[in-house]
C-alpha cells in the first residue's frame, strides 16, 4: 500500500472521477506553536504522530502551508500512519487511523478500501430527514431522438451527435447539483450552443436529490429544482442531453450492484419525472461500470457478471418507466458487452487515432448498433500542451467520423477552477475553454456545423 503525499488520490479512470475534499468548520485562531518547517521535517522523517500534532496546531491557528490544504494533509497523514502501523503488525491501531482518515474525507477511496479489506467499515448514519414538497415536472412529450441504422434521427432528419461533457467551470463534480450558479450555467450553455454543439452530457449524483429513507426515494426539493432548471436551460437553447444516472455511487456501504432497493427507487423517481422531457436524448445507465470489475487491468471490487447483470436489470427498470428515451452505458473498455441492454454503444477513449480506429472496427464487427465516442479529451494548461490537445482531438475525432460513428462528445467543455482545499492538477485542464471563457485552439479544430 503506497504512502500518500498530501494530495495523492487513487488513480482516476477518466477525469470526472476526481473526488471532492471534505471541508471541516473553521476554528478560533490561537497562537501558532508549530510551523510549516516543523511539518516538512516530521513528514520527511515519516514521524506520523509528530505530523498529526503539528497539523492540529496549524489548523487551530488557521494557518496554511503551501497550496495543499491542511485537510488533505491530515487525511494523508492519518492514512500513512495507518499503513505504517499495519506493517508493524498493529491492525487495531491501524484501523483507528484509517477511520480517522475517513472522518476527514468520507470519499477518500484509499481509506475506504483499507477499511473494507480489514472488515472495519464504520456504520454510516442515515441522511437527515428534511422532506419538502417537490412540485410536479411538466413537459410536452415530443421530438425525441430515435435510432436509424447506425445513427440517430430527429424530426425525420439525420442527427449527428456533436457534443461536450459538462460541469460548470466553478462547481464541477459533487458541487454541480449543490453549489452551481444557474446564471453561470446559462451563460456557459449559451456559449456551447452558439459554437455549434448540439448535445451535452451531464452526470447525476443521487445524494443531493434525495433525503430520508433511501428506499422511499423521498426527493430533496432544492436538488430537483436545480436539475429541473438545467433541463429547461438546455431545451431553450436547442441542446440535447445525455443524462448519466447512478453517478458517484456507494460501492462499499450499500453497494450499487447489490442494493437494488435503494438505487432502483431513486432511478425510477428520476426517469419518471423526466420521461416526457424532449431535451433528453438518452439515459446513460452508469459511467464506466466496467472499471468496477477491473477492465483497466486493476483489481475490481465486483465481478464482471455482477456488473453486467445489474446493467441488464437497471435497463429493464428504466425502460418500464420511460418509453421515450434511448439508453446507453458509457464504457471504458469494450462497450459491446452492453449490446443487449442498450440502444446505442458508448465508449471512452484517451489514447491516439490509430487505437480509436481499431476499437471502432472491432465494435462494428460485433454490433450493428450506433456507436458514440462519449468521452475523448486531453489535458492542456500551456501553449505547448494546448497545441498538442488540438492536434490529438482533431486526429481522433476525424478518424472516428471516417469510421462511421454516430457522434462524439469531448471531455470537457471547460477547464475547472480548483476547490479551495485542493491544488490544481491535470484533471482541471481538459476544457475546450479556459476558466476565463477564452477558447483554446482545440475548439477550432473540431468539425462543427449547423444541424437542420
RODO-2510 file (C-alpha; in nm, 4 decimals, decimal comma):
residues 452
     n   res          X          Y          Z
     1     x     0,0000     0,0000     0,0000
     2     x     0,1594     0,3299    -0,1061
     3     x     0,2420     0,6260     0,1134
     4     x     0,0298     0,9253     0,0206
     5     x     0,1577     1,2725    -0,0416
     6     x    -0,0849     1,5357     0,0881
     7     x    -0,2847     1,5464    -0,2342
     8     x    -0,2394     1,1934    -0,3639
     9     x    -0,5640     1,0308    -0,4728
    10     x    -0,6330     0,6862    -0,6096
    11     x    -0,5856     0,6906    -0,9879
    12     x    -0,8882     0,8052    -1,1804
    13     x    -1,0096     0,6202    -1,4873
    14     x    -1,1370     0,9357    -1,6505
    15     x    -1,1122     1,2987    -1,5421
    16     x    -1,4560     1,3320    -1,3894
    17     x    -1,3900     1,0755    -1,1197
    18     x    -1,1962     1,3245    -0,9079
    19     x    -1,3368     1,3266    -0,5526
    20     x    -1,4284     1,6414    -0,3663
    21     x    -1,2350     1,7007    -0,0462
    22     x    -1,4339     1,7326     0,2752
    23     x    -1,4122     2,0711     0,4486
    24     x    -1,4391     2,0987     0,8257
    25     x    -1,5623     2,4108     1,0078
    26     x    -1,3043     2,6750     1,0876
    27     x    -1,1892     2,7201     1,4439
    28     x    -1,0984     3,0223     1,6525
    29     x    -0,7374     3,1269     1,5816
    30     x    -0,4836     3,0511     1,8523
    31     x    -0,1157     3,1398     1,8762
    32     x     0,0966     2,9344     1,6360
    33     x     0,3091     2,6837     1,8261
    34     x     0,4267     2,4933     1,5179
    35     x     0,5499     2,5968     1,1752
    36     x     0,5364     2,4644     0,8221
    37     x     0,9050     2,3830     0,8537
    38     x     0,8187     2,1600     1,1507
    39     x     0,5595     1,9877     0,9344
    40     x     0,8059     1,9323     0,6496
    41     x     1,0668     1,7909     0,8849
    42     x     0,8283     1,5481     1,0529
    43     x     0,6786     1,4412     0,7186
    44     x     1,0168     1,3735     0,5635
    45     x     1,1092     1,1609     0,8656
    46     x     0,7849     0,9647     0,8499
    47     x     0,7135     1,0664     1,2092
    48     x     0,3362     1,0496     1,1751
    49     x     0,2481     1,1147     1,5415
    50     x     0,4539     1,4353     1,5227
    51     x     0,2947     1,5262     1,1893
    52     x    -0,0530     1,4943     1,3401
    53     x     0,0388     1,7135     1,6367
    54     x     0,1808     1,9829     1,4095
    55     x    -0,1227     1,9695     1,1802
    56     x    -0,3653     2,0112     1,4686
    57     x    -0,1731     2,3154     1,5905
    58     x    -0,1630     2,4676     1,2436
    59     x    -0,5358     2,4013     1,1973
    60     x    -0,6204     2,5595     1,5310
    61     x    -0,4321     2,8712     1,4230
    62     x    -0,5956     2,8662     1,0767
    63     x    -0,2557     2,8539     0,9100
    64     x    -0,1715     2,7057     0,5704
    65     x     0,1427     2,5527     0,4262
    66     x     0,1773     2,5810     0,0522
    67     x    -0,1005     2,5057    -0,1949
    68     x    -0,2063     2,1785    -0,0321
    69     x    -0,4875     2,2194     0,2209
    70     x    -0,4361     2,1110     0,5803
    71     x    -0,7397     1,8847     0,5376
    72     x    -0,5678     1,6986     0,2541
    73     x    -0,2500     1,6766     0,4606
    74     x    -0,4436     1,5475     0,7625
    75     x    -0,6149     1,2788     0,5561
    76     x    -0,2814     1,1679     0,4091
    77     x    -0,1078     1,1732     0,7490
    78     x    -0,3693     0,9507     0,9143
    79     x    -0,3608     0,7153     0,6164
    80     x     0,0188     0,6960     0,6129
    81     x     0,0306     0,6375     0,9882
    82     x    -0,2229     0,3566     0,9473
    83     x    -0,0120     0,1962     0,6734
    84     x     0,2945     0,2078     0,8966
    85     x     0,1045     0,0608     1,1928
    86     x    -0,0371    -0,2184     0,9799
    87     x     0,3135    -0,3018     0,8534
    88     x     0,4281    -0,3211     1,2172
    89     x     0,1612    -0,5802     1,2965
    90     x    -0,0737    -0,3437     1,4807
    91     x    -0,4050    -0,3826     1,2922
    92     x    -0,6251    -0,2363     1,5662
    93     x    -0,4228     0,0847     1,5803
    94     x    -0,4085     0,0940     1,2014
    95     x    -0,7885     0,0705     1,1809
    96     x    -0,8181     0,3629     1,4212
    97     x    -0,6187     0,5846     1,1860
    98     x    -0,7839     0,4583     0,8692
    99     x    -1,1124     0,5550     1,0333
   100     x    -0,9678     0,8936     1,1295
   101     x    -0,8715     0,9486     0,7650
   102     x    -1,2238     0,8520     0,6608
   103     x    -1,3637     1,1026     0,9126
   104     x    -1,1598     1,3769     0,7443
   105     x    -1,2638     1,2792     0,3911
   106     x    -1,5635     1,0495     0,3671
   107     x    -1,4978     0,9952    -0,0047
   108     x    -1,1304     0,9087     0,0371
   109     x    -1,1055     0,5874    -0,1611
   110     x    -0,7753     0,4762    -0,0117
   111     x    -0,9106     0,4797     0,3431
   112     x    -1,2401     0,3181     0,2442
   113     x    -1,0660     0,0371     0,0579
   114     x    -0,8322    -0,0279     0,3508
   115     x    -1,1236    -0,0421     0,5956
   116     x    -1,3158    -0,2748     0,3642
   117     x    -1,0128    -0,5033     0,3359
   118     x    -0,9826    -0,5119     0,7171
   119     x    -1,3609    -0,5599     0,7560
   120     x    -1,3762    -0,2444     0,9657
   121     x    -1,6003    -0,0100     0,7708
   122     x    -1,7824     0,2235     1,0098
   123     x    -2,1603     0,2290     1,0339
   124     x    -2,2948     0,5290     0,8480
   125     x    -2,5700     0,7411     0,9978
   126     x    -2,8813     0,7813     0,7806
   127     x    -2,9128     1,1103     0,5923
   128     x    -3,1013     1,3923     0,7649
   129     x    -3,4770     1,3759     0,7203
   130     x    -3,5900     1,7059     0,5733
   131     x    -3,8659     1,6235     0,3251
   132     x    -4,0113     1,9183     0,1355
   133     x    -4,2809     1,9263    -0,1282
   134     x    -4,1448     1,8923    -0,4806
   135     x    -4,3756     2,0395    -0,7456
   136     x    -4,4545     1,8173    -1,0438
   137     x    -4,2395     1,8496    -1,3521
   138     x    -4,4357     1,9322    -1,6654
   139     x    -4,3072     1,8702    -2,0162
   140     x    -4,4681     1,8024    -2,3515
   141     x    -4,3647     1,4647    -2,4922
   142     x    -4,2446     1,5403    -2,8453
   143     x    -3,9444     1,5450    -3,0780
   144     x    -3,7484     1,2599    -2,9251
   145     x    -3,4255     1,1446    -3,0875
   146     x    -3,4621     0,7961    -3,2379
   147     x    -3,2359     0,5274    -3,3829
   148     x    -3,1976     0,4540    -3,7520
   149     x    -2,9469     0,2051    -3,8914
   150     x    -2,6168     0,3063    -3,7282
   151     x    -2,7200     0,6632    -3,6482
   152     x    -2,9810     0,8955    -3,4988
   153     x    -3,2855     1,0747    -3,6349
   154     x    -3,4630     1,3897    -3,5159
   155     x    -3,7774     1,5204    -3,6861
   156     x    -3,7179     1,2801    -3,9767
   157     x    -3,3707     1,4218    -4,0368
   158     x    -3,0307     1,2653    -3,9593
   159     x    -2,8931     1,3861    -3,6270
   160     x    -2,5160     1,3581    -3,5950
   161     x    -2,4241     1,3989    -3,2320
   162     x    -2,1558     1,6625    -3,1647
   163     x    -2,1200     1,7415    -2,8010
   164     x    -1,9314     1,8069    -2,4831
   165     x    -1,9280     1,6644    -2,1350
   166     x    -2,0312     1,9390    -1,8979
   167     x    -1,9820     2,0614    -1,5447
   168     x    -1,9938     2,4320    -1,4556
   169     x    -1,6390     2,5591    -1,4505
   170     x    -1,6570     2,6764    -1,0879
   171     x    -1,8644     2,3901    -0,9446
   172     x    -1,7672     2,0552    -1,1005
   173     x    -1,8294     1,7014    -0,9739
   174     x    -2,0158     1,6819    -0,6415
   175     x    -2,0714     2,0590    -0,6359
   176     x    -2,2790     2,0535    -0,9565
   177     x    -2,6249     1,9994    -0,8039
   178     x    -2,5421     2,1639    -0,4721
   179     x    -2,3493     2,4849    -0,5341
   180     x    -2,3777     2,5724    -0,9031
   181     x    -2,4937     2,9195    -1,0041
   182     x    -2,7727     2,8894    -1,2614
   183     x    -2,6815     3,2226    -1,4204
   184     x    -2,3322     3,0889    -1,4804
   185     x    -2,4772     2,7627    -1,6138
   186     x    -2,6992     2,9601    -1,8530
   187     x    -2,4090     3,1648    -1,9864
   188     x    -2,1946     2,8529    -2,0316
   189     x    -2,4717     2,6703    -2,2170
   190     x    -2,5174     2,9804    -2,4353
   191     x    -2,1518     2,9559    -2,5323
   192     x    -2,1759     2,5823    -2,6011
   193     x    -2,4878     2,6173    -2,8184
   194     x    -2,3637     2,9218    -3,0109
   195     x    -2,0435     2,7386    -3,1065
   196     x    -2,2328     2,4627    -3,2885
   197     x    -2,2558     2,1787    -3,0368
   198     x    -2,5928     2,0051    -3,0217
   199     x    -2,5507     1,7695    -2,7236
   200     x    -2,4348     1,7996    -2,3642
   201     x    -2,3647     1,5082    -2,1312
   202     x    -2,4203     1,5590    -1,7593
   203     x    -2,3830     1,3262    -1,4607
   204     x    -2,6420     1,2953    -1,1847
   205     x    -2,5202     1,2251    -0,8325
   206     x    -2,8133     1,0979    -0,6285
   207     x    -2,7115     1,2179    -0,2816
   208     x    -2,8233     1,5824    -0,3291
   209     x    -3,1514     1,4693    -0,4863
   210     x    -3,2941     1,2516    -0,2080
   211     x    -3,3363     1,2686     0,1667
   212     x    -3,4545     1,0395     0,4485
   213     x    -3,5046     0,6676     0,3796
   214     x    -3,3229     0,5952     0,0513
   215     x    -3,5595     0,3095    -0,0386
   216     x    -3,8524     0,5509    -0,0386
   217     x    -3,6796     0,7918    -0,2796
   218     x    -3,8046     1,0980    -0,0917
   219     x    -3,6979     1,3901    -0,3110
   220     x    -3,4983     1,6899    -0,1976
   221     x    -3,6729     1,9978    -0,3379
   222     x    -3,3558     2,2065    -0,3712
   223     x    -3,1719     1,9371    -0,5639
   224     x    -3,4548     1,8771    -0,8085
   225     x    -3,5135     2,2494    -0,8544
   226     x    -3,1554     2,2723    -0,9819
   227     x    -3,1982     1,9717    -1,2125
   228     x    -3,5367     2,0993    -1,3376
   229     x    -3,3779     2,4329    -1,4235
   230     x    -3,0939     2,2630    -1,6090
   231     x    -3,3427     2,0728    -1,8250
   232     x    -3,5195     2,3967    -1,9135
   233     x    -3,1956     2,5795    -1,9929
   234     x    -3,0896     2,3028    -2,2320
   235     x    -3,4310     2,2874    -2,4002
   236     x    -3,4430     2,6662    -2,4515
   237     x    -3,1078     2,6508    -2,6329
   238     x    -3,1933     2,3531    -2,8509
   239     x    -2,9390     2,1321    -2,6761
   240     x    -2,9967     1,7599    -2,6240
   241     x    -2,8868     1,5961    -2,3004
   242     x    -2,7295     1,2609    -2,2290
   243     x    -2,8021     1,2175    -1,8591
   244     x    -2,5742     0,9778    -1,6744
   245     x    -2,7543     0,8040    -1,3894
   246     x    -2,6057     0,6368    -1,0800
   247     x    -2,3030     0,8641    -1,0751
   248     x    -2,0587     0,8578    -0,7803
   249     x    -2,2448     0,5698    -0,6125
   250     x    -2,1624     0,3995    -0,2849
   251     x    -1,9675     0,0850    -0,3706
   252     x    -1,8836    -0,0163    -0,0132
   253     x    -2,1511     0,0535     0,2486
   254     x    -2,4647    -0,0044     0,0409
   255     x    -2,3132    -0,1144    -0,2894
   256     x    -2,4827    -0,0122    -0,6108
   257     x    -2,4676    -0,3610    -0,7593
   258     x    -2,6297    -0,5382    -0,4644
   259     x    -2,8633    -0,2793    -0,3092
   260     x    -3,1462    -0,2710    -0,5610
   261     x    -3,3975    -0,1420    -0,3070
   262     x    -3,2134     0,1852    -0,2677
   263     x    -3,0933     0,2689    -0,6167
   264     x    -3,3878     0,1316    -0,8120
   265     x    -3,6320     0,3530    -0,6246
   266     x    -3,4214     0,6628    -0,6832
   267     x    -3,3651     0,5838    -1,0507
   268     x    -3,7366     0,5201    -1,1023
   269     x    -3,8215     0,8587    -0,9485
   270     x    -3,5776     1,0401    -1,1779
   271     x    -3,6749     0,8733    -1,5054
   272     x    -4,0467     0,9044    -1,4271
   273     x    -4,0073     1,2730    -1,3508
   274     x    -3,8359     1,3480    -1,6819
   275     x    -3,9878     1,0803    -1,9069
   276     x    -4,1637     1,3411    -2,1240
   277     x    -3,8725     1,5873    -2,1435
   278     x    -3,7762     1,6292    -2,5110
   279     x    -3,4372     1,7811    -2,4284
   280     x    -3,3159     1,4406    -2,3076
   281     x    -3,1557     1,2377    -2,5849
   282     x    -3,0687     0,9361    -2,3722
   283     x    -3,0200     0,7955    -2,0258
   284     x    -2,6662     0,6716    -1,9628
   285     x    -2,7102     0,3931    -1,7082
   286     x    -2,3715     0,4257    -1,5347
   287     x    -2,0358     0,5824    -1,6099
   288     x    -1,7557     0,3318    -1,6722
   289     x    -1,9120     0,0481    -1,4781
   290     x    -1,6564    -0,1895    -1,6293
   291     x    -1,3891    -0,0309    -1,4089
   292     x    -1,5767    -0,1760    -1,1130
   293     x    -1,4743    -0,5222    -1,2325
   294     x    -1,1198    -0,4269    -1,3295
   295     x    -1,1476    -0,3562    -1,7021
   296     x    -0,8456    -0,1263    -1,6772
   297     x    -0,6382    -0,4211    -1,5540
   298     x    -0,6643    -0,3222    -1,1905
   299     x    -0,8399    -0,5345    -0,9307
   300     x    -1,2132    -0,4773    -0,9467
   301     x    -1,4323    -0,4816    -0,6403
   302     x    -1,7083    -0,6703    -0,8235
   303     x    -1,7214    -0,9451    -1,0815
   304     x    -1,7992    -0,8798    -1,4465
   305     x    -2,1059    -1,0999    -1,4085
   306     x    -2,2393    -0,8897    -1,1204
   307     x    -2,1911    -0,5611    -1,3070
   308     x    -2,3361    -0,6823    -1,6372
   309     x    -2,6313    -0,8475    -1,4626
   310     x    -2,7002    -0,5144    -1,2940
   311     x    -2,6723    -0,3275    -1,6273
   312     x    -2,9392    -0,5575    -1,7743
   313     x    -3,1546    -0,5142    -1,4640
   314     x    -3,1364    -0,1349    -1,4470
   315     x    -3,2003    -0,1065    -1,8222
   316     x    -3,5228    -0,3008    -1,7751
   317     x    -3,6185    -0,0772    -1,4825
   318     x    -3,5638     0,2398    -1,6866
   319     x    -3,7493     0,1080    -1,9923
   320     x    -4,0528     0,0142    -1,7814
   321     x    -4,0754     0,3694    -1,6505
   322     x    -3,9751     0,5704    -1,9577
   323     x    -4,0817     0,4535    -2,3052
   324     x    -3,9485     0,7626    -2,4834
   325     x    -3,5771     0,7968    -2,4306
   326     x    -3,2850     0,5941    -2,5619
   327     x    -3,0489     0,4001    -2,3351
   328     x    -2,6720     0,3676    -2,3371
   329     x    -2,3926     0,2889    -2,0911
   330     x    -2,0657     0,4814    -2,1024
   331     x    -1,7903     0,2191    -2,1149
   332     x    -1,4174     0,2474    -2,0506
   333     x    -1,3335    -0,0670    -2,2480
   334     x    -1,5232    -0,2926    -2,4893
   335     x    -1,8730    -0,1448    -2,4994
   336     x    -2,0176    -0,4373    -2,6953
   337     x    -2,0691    -0,6269    -2,3691
   338     x    -2,3612    -0,3859    -2,3092
   339     x    -2,5144    -0,4506    -2,6524
   340     x    -2,8241    -0,6402    -2,5377
   341     x    -2,9161    -0,3792    -2,2749
   342     x    -2,8756    -0,0526    -2,4674
   343     x    -2,9951     0,1235    -2,7824
   344     x    -2,6514     0,2522    -2,8797
   345     x    -2,2955     0,1812    -2,7673
   346     x    -2,0884     0,4456    -2,5897
   347     x    -1,7146     0,4190    -2,5371
   348     x    -1,4443     0,6404    -2,3849
   349     x    -1,1044     0,6937    -2,5433
   350     x    -0,7861     0,8560    -2,4104
   351     x    -0,5141     0,7415    -2,6497
   352     x    -0,4396     0,8046    -3,0187
   353     x    -0,6178     0,7894    -3,3532
   354     x    -0,4736     0,4529    -3,4556
   355     x    -0,6158     0,2932    -3,1427
   356     x    -0,9585     0,4527    -3,1874
   357     x    -0,9856     0,3149    -3,5412
   358     x    -0,9108    -0,0370    -3,4187
   359     x    -1,1651    -0,0072    -3,1384
   360     x    -1,4434     0,1157    -3,3651
   361     x    -1,3792    -0,1546    -3,6256
   362     x    -1,3933    -0,4206    -3,3538
   363     x    -1,7246    -0,2852    -3,2243
   364     x    -1,8745    -0,2703    -3,5749
   365     x    -1,7856    -0,6369    -3,6220
   366     x    -1,9722    -0,7345    -3,3046
   367     x    -2,2698    -0,4979    -3,3149
   368     x    -2,4976    -0,3272    -3,5663
   369     x    -2,5998    -0,0542    -3,3201
   370     x    -2,4907     0,3102    -3,3434
   371     x    -2,1599     0,3893    -3,1733
   372     x    -2,0858     0,7122    -2,9872
   373     x    -1,7427     0,8276    -2,8733
   374     x    -1,8824     0,9543    -2,5453
   375     x    -1,5647     1,0828    -2,3787
   376     x    -1,2440     1,1881    -2,5522
   377     x    -1,0037     1,4501    -2,4266
   378     x    -0,6514     1,5611    -2,3452
   379     x    -0,5200     1,7982    -2,0770
   380     x    -0,3872     2,1368    -2,1884
   381     x    -0,2615     2,4048    -1,9497
   382     x     0,0011     2,5948    -2,1509
   383     x     0,0697     2,6901    -2,5124
   384     x     0,2551     2,3697    -2,5964
   385     x     0,0007     2,1339    -2,4449
   386     x    -0,2861     2,3333    -2,5974
   387     x    -0,1305     2,2769    -2,9399
   388     x    -0,0979     1,9054    -2,8647
   389     x    -0,4587     1,8955    -2,7404
   390     x    -0,5881     2,0477    -3,0638
   391     x    -0,3832     1,8076    -3,2769
   392     x    -0,4869     1,4977    -3,0811
   393     x    -0,8579     1,5855    -3,0766
   394     x    -0,8611     1,6673    -3,4459
   395     x    -0,6921     1,3396    -3,5367
   396     x    -0,9040     1,1152    -3,3153
   397     x    -1,2394     1,2719    -3,3992
   398     x    -1,1615     1,2817    -3,7714
   399     x    -1,0602     0,9155    -3,7645
   400     x    -1,3704     0,8196    -3,5638
   401     x    -1,6037     1,0019    -3,8025
   402     x    -1,4384     0,8378    -4,1021
   403     x    -1,5139     0,5009    -3,9431
   404     x    -1,8855     0,5689    -3,9207
   405     x    -1,9613     0,6590    -3,5609
   406     x    -2,2934     0,8265    -3,4779
   407     x    -2,1337     1,1100    -3,2840
   408     x    -1,8814     1,2258    -3,0267
   409     x    -1,8560     1,4266    -2,7049
   410     x    -1,5360     1,5968    -2,5907
   411     x    -1,4249     1,5805    -2,2279
   412     x    -1,4766     1,8545    -2,1313
   413     x    -1,6380     2,1848    -2,2212
   414     x    -1,4458     2,3962    -1,9678
   415     x    -1,1383     2,3949    -1,7532
   416     x    -1,2329     2,3780    -1,3853
   417     x    -1,1417     2,6144    -1,1060
   418     x    -0,9721     2,4161    -0,8277
   419     x    -1,1501     2,3661    -0,4980
   420     x    -1,0313     2,5981    -0,2223
   421     x    -0,8966     2,2947    -0,0380
   422     x    -0,7233     2,1304    -0,3340
   423     x    -0,4477     2,2487    -0,5688
   424     x    -0,4808     2,2317    -0,9444
   425     x    -0,3780     1,9188    -1,1295
   426     x    -0,4059     1,7929    -1,4870
   427     x    -0,7704     1,6893    -1,4344
   428     x    -0,8689     2,0583    -1,4292
   429     x    -0,7357     2,1374    -1,7766
   430     x    -0,9238     1,9174    -2,0254
   431     x    -1,1534     2,2030    -2,1304
   432     x    -1,2106     2,3485    -2,4753
   433     x    -1,2477     2,6818    -2,2993
   434     x    -1,0233     2,8209    -2,0277
   435     x    -1,1584     2,9408    -1,6932
   436     x    -1,1904     3,2954    -1,8313
   437     x    -1,4024     3,1531    -2,1193
   438     x    -1,1403     3,2218    -2,3853
   439     x    -1,1287     2,9339    -2,6351
   440     x    -0,8329     2,7008    -2,6718
   441     x    -0,7038     2,6084    -3,0188
   442     x    -0,8748     2,2683    -2,9875
   443     x    -1,2158     2,4297    -3,0252
   444     x    -1,1472     2,5448    -3,3796
   445     x    -1,0091     2,2029    -3,4725
   446     x    -1,3483     2,0347    -3,4240
   447     x    -1,5810     1,9583    -3,7192
   448     x    -1,8764     2,1676    -3,6031
   449     x    -2,1522     2,2604    -3,8452
   450     x    -2,5130     2,3642    -3,8228
   451     x    -2,7835     2,0998    -3,7849
   452     x    -3,1163     2,1235    -3,9711
***
